[in-house]
Amino acid sequence: ENGGFSVTDEGIVLDSDVTFASGSEVLSANGLSNIKKLLDSGALKNGTIFVVGHTDTDPISKTKSKHSSNFELSAKRAAHVAEQLIALGISGERIVVQAHGEFKALSGKPKKDQRRIVFRVAK
């Protein structure tokens, strides 16, 4: 744990309890603050940044008109975070957006922890 994000085997993970509401692709204010902390840490300073979106395993129901699937929602979340990185000065040429939907769920973890953004940096 490092003030808004943690480093795991998966990569650098934004704290999930404040990142996205269920069914939403819009980053919360706290999520944006955590991205700024991550940038300030220097962890994303060099290399290609892979922004990987994940969802929980609940089927899309309330937001079906906006997202046809969890896979689509995870792609929109990752794209939204990439746009925030660009707005904060990261070159879009360094960013790759990936989506996993519910397909890489963290077994035994609460739903809020499934809704996550993972950063991986390739030098």
C-alpha positions as CSV (number, residue, x, y, z in Angstrom):
1,E,0.0,0.0,0.0
2,N,1.4,3.3,-1.0
3,G,-1.2,6.1,-0.5
4,G,-3.8,5.3,-3.2
5,F,-2.1,2.5,-5.0
6,S,-0.3,-0.8,-4.3
7,V,2.3,-2.9,-6.1
8,T,1.3,-6.5,-6.6
9,D,2.3,-9.4,-8.8
10,E,-0.3,-8.1,-11.3
11,G,1.3,-4.6,-11.5
12,I,0.5,-1.3,-9.9
13,V,-3.1,-1.4,-8.8
14,L,-5.2,1.7,-8.0
15,D,-7.0,1.4,-4.7
16,S,-10.4,-0.1,-5.8
17,D,-12.6,1.2,-3.1
18,V,-12.5,4.7,-4.5
19,T,-11.8,4.2,-8.2
20,F,-15.2,3.4,-9.9
21,A,-18.8,3.0,-8.8
22,S,-20.5,-0.2,-9.9
23,G,-21.4,0.1,-13.6
24,S,-19.5,3.4,-14.1
25,E,-16.6,4.0,-16.4
26,V,-16.0,7.5,-14.8
27,L,-13.0,7.7,-12.4
28,S,-14.0,9.1,-9.0
29,A,-12.3,12.2,-7.6
30,N,-10.4,10.0,-5.2
31,G,-9.3,7.8,-8.1
32,L,-8.0,10.8,-10.0
33,S,-6.1,11.9,-6.9
34,N,-4.6,8.4,-6.6
35,I,-3.4,8.7,-10.2
36,K,-1.8,12.0,-9.4
37,K,0.0,10.4,-6.4
38,L,1.1,7.5,-8.7
39,L,2.5,10.0,-11.2
40,D,4.2,12.0,-8.4
41,S,5.9,8.7,-7.3
42,G,7.8,8.4,-10.6
43,A,6.5,4.9,-11.2
44,L,5.2,5.8,-14.6
45,K,8.1,8.1,-15.6
46,N,9.6,6.0,-18.3
47,G,8.6,3.3,-20.7
48,T,5.3,2.1,-22.2
49,I,2.3,2.3,-19.8
50,F,-0.2,-0.5,-20.1
51,V,-3.5,0.6,-18.6
52,V,-5.6,-2.6,-17.9
53,G,-9.3,-2.4,-17.0
54,H,-11.1,-5.0,-14.9
55,T,-14.7,-5.4,-13.7
56,D,-16.4,-7.5,-11.1
57,T,-18.3,-10.7,-12.2
58,D,-21.8,-9.3,-11.9
59,P,-23.6,-9.2,-15.3
60,I,-24.3,-5.7,-16.6
61,S,-27.9,-4.9,-15.7
62,K,-28.6,-1.3,-14.6
63,T,-26.3,0.3,-17.2
64,K,-27.1,-2.1,-20.1
65,S,-27.9,0.8,-22.3
66,K,-24.4,2.2,-21.9
67,H,-22.3,-1.0,-21.7
68,S,-23.2,-4.2,-23.5
69,S,-20.8,-6.3,-21.4
70,N,-18.3,-6.2,-18.5
71,F,-15.6,-6.5,-21.2
72,E,-16.8,-3.2,-22.8
73,L,-17.1,-1.5,-19.4
74,S,-13.5,-2.5,-18.5
75,A,-12.3,-1.1,-21.9
76,K,-14.1,2.2,-21.2
77,R,-12.6,2.4,-17.7
78,A,-9.1,1.8,-19.0
79,A,-9.6,4.4,-21.8
80,H,-11.0,6.9,-19.3
81,V,-7.9,6.5,-17.1
82,A,-5.6,6.8,-20.2
83,E,-7.4,10.1,-21.1
84,Q,-6.7,11.3,-17.6
85,L,-3.0,10.4,-17.9
86,I,-2.8,12.4,-21.2
87,A,-4.6,15.3,-19.5
88,L,-1.9,15.2,-16.8
89,G,0.9,15.4,-19.3
90,I,1.8,11.7,-20.2
91,S,2.3,11.3,-24.0
92,G,-0.5,9.2,-25.5
93,E,2.3,7.5,-27.6
94,R,3.4,5.8,-24.4
95,I,0.0,4.4,-23.4
96,V,-1.6,1.0,-24.4
97,V,-5.2,0.3,-23.2
98,Q,-6.2,-3.2,-22.4
99,A,-9.4,-4.8,-21.1
100,H,-10.1,-8.0,-19.3
101,G,-13.7,-7.5,-18.1
102,E,-14.6,-10.1,-15.5
103,F,-12.2,-12.7,-17.0
104,K,-9.3,-12.2,-14.6
105,A,-11.3,-12.0,-11.4
106,L,-9.4,-12.1,-8.1
107,S,-10.9,-15.1,-6.4
108,G,-12.0,-14.6,-2.8
109,K,-11.8,-10.8,-3.1
110,P,-14.8,-8.5,-2.6
111,K,-16.6,-7.1,-5.6
112,K,-15.1,-3.6,-5.1
113,D,-11.6,-5.1,-5.4
114,Q,-12.6,-6.7,-8.8
115,R,-13.3,-3.2,-10.2
116,R,-9.7,-2.1,-10.7
117,I,-7.2,-0.5,-13.0
118,V,-3.8,-2.1,-13.2
119,F,-0.7,-0.3,-14.6
120,R,2.2,-2.2,-16.0
121,V,5.2,-0.4,-17.3
122,A,7.5,-1.9,-20.0
123,K,10.9,-0.2,-20.2
